[in-house]
Amino acid sequence: MRTTLALDDDIFAYARECAARERISIGKAISKLARDGIRLQSATVCRQMPVTSKYALLPRRDEVVTSEHVRDLMDQEGI
């Protein structure tokens, strides 16, 4: 999508540096930075949401939960 944006000078400079470092266009760099910001904000919102059921949403983690993890937790809880 093509559009025109008014960016603050420091934001444009940072996006230009990111684009040069990653060898991508400034538009792609700004899109990537916006996505990163959205993910971060989404994770923060999930942590602040009140729990309305026994199944709460948790922020994304850098590990895979396996059956062994579940069994260990069940043992700890006495289930």
C-alpha positions, 0 to 999 in steps of 0.5 A: 500500500502506498501512502504519505506520512508525516514523521518526526525527524528522529523517527525517520532517522532511526527508520533510515538507519534500520533500513540501511543496516538490514538492506531493506527499503525505509517503508519496509523498515517502518512496517517492521518497526510498527509490527514490533511495536504492535506485538509489544503492546499486544503482549502488555494488554494481554497481561493487563486484561482481567481473567474472566475464566479459568483459562487466562491468555498469557503473553507469547514465550520463547519456549514450547510447552510440551507434554512433559511440562504439563505432567510436571505441573500436574505432579506439582499441583497434585492432579 
